[in-house]
Amino acid sequence: IAGITQAPTSQILAAGRRMTLRCTQDMRHNAMYWYRQDLGLGLRLIHYSNTAGTTGKGEVPDGYSVSRANTDDFPLTLASAVPSQTSVYFCASSDSTGQGADTQYFGPGTRLTVL
Amino acid sequence: GQNIDQPTEMTATEGAIVQINCTYQTSGFNGLFWYQQHAGEAPTFLSYNVLDGLEEKGRFSSFLSRSKGYSYLLLKELQMKDSASYLCAVRDSNYQLIWGAGTKLIIKP
């Protein structure tokens, strides 16, 4: 693995179903993030984690949960999917928690459709 | 509220120069980022400005004026592969990135 991987690449899901989007990074970055990207809107932060064992809520956390059991993995769970959660989901990571440039690096994304 | 404004779409000619503007109103400022995103792909980092002035990186330059809440990305010697969306993002007082909706740049031969 090099960088950040996400799975699945795309998914069609029935409303009401539970779904976990996976994200793994091999850069040993402390911080990880989940964003959603919708047409005409900027990336919106769903949840973040500054270090393993801690998580925080972003701008649009409702309907989503995350966990950070170790440095590498940061799964995003939709407990009961709704059509408004149809979006492209990007996972990102950065080396620290905001000092200096602290550039965020993005995974390839998961395209989720909820019907 | 927090707001990042960019033009929705711009068109330019191969070989020319284009300037993409970004204005922002955020709670605090801890740096401004530009990312490039090709259709169907992930955003990739282009530049970071935290002090006023111009940062140059090859064909790409980024300018920041904190007093005016303004930045621009300058792309020189445009190539067809520069056709992409360009995202402006500001790190706020909570050290979270606030993103603009992006500017879709279309390059014509």
Boltz contact constraints between the chains, C-beta under 6 A:
constraints:
  - contact:
      token1: [A, 40]
      token2: [B, 101]
      max_distance: 6.0
  - contact:
      token1: [A, 41]
      token2: [B, 101]
      max_distance: 6.0
  - contact:
      token1: [A, 42]
      token2: [B, 99]
      max_distance: 6.0
  - contact:
      token1: [A, 42]
      token2: [B, 100]
      max_distance: 6.0
  - contact:
      token1: [A, 42]
      token2: [B, 101]
      max_distance: 6.0
  - contact:
      token1: [A, 43]
      token2: [B, 99]
      max_distance: 6.0
  - contact:
      token1: [A, 45]
      token2: [B, 96]
      max_distance: 6.0
  - contact:
      token1: [A, 98]
      token2: [B, 95]
      max_distance: 6.0
  - contact:
      token1: [A, 101]
      token2: [B, 48]
      max_distance: 6.0
  - contact:
      token1: [A, 103]
      token2: [B, 45]
      max_distance: 6.0
  - contact:
      token1: [A, 106]
      token2: [B, 42]
      max_distance: 6.0
  - contact:
      token1: [A, 106]
      token2: [B, 43]
      max_distance: 6.0
  - contact:
      token1: [A, 108]
      token2: [B, 42]
      max_distance: 6.0
  - contact:
      token1: [A, 109]
      token2: [B, 42]
      max_distance: 6.0
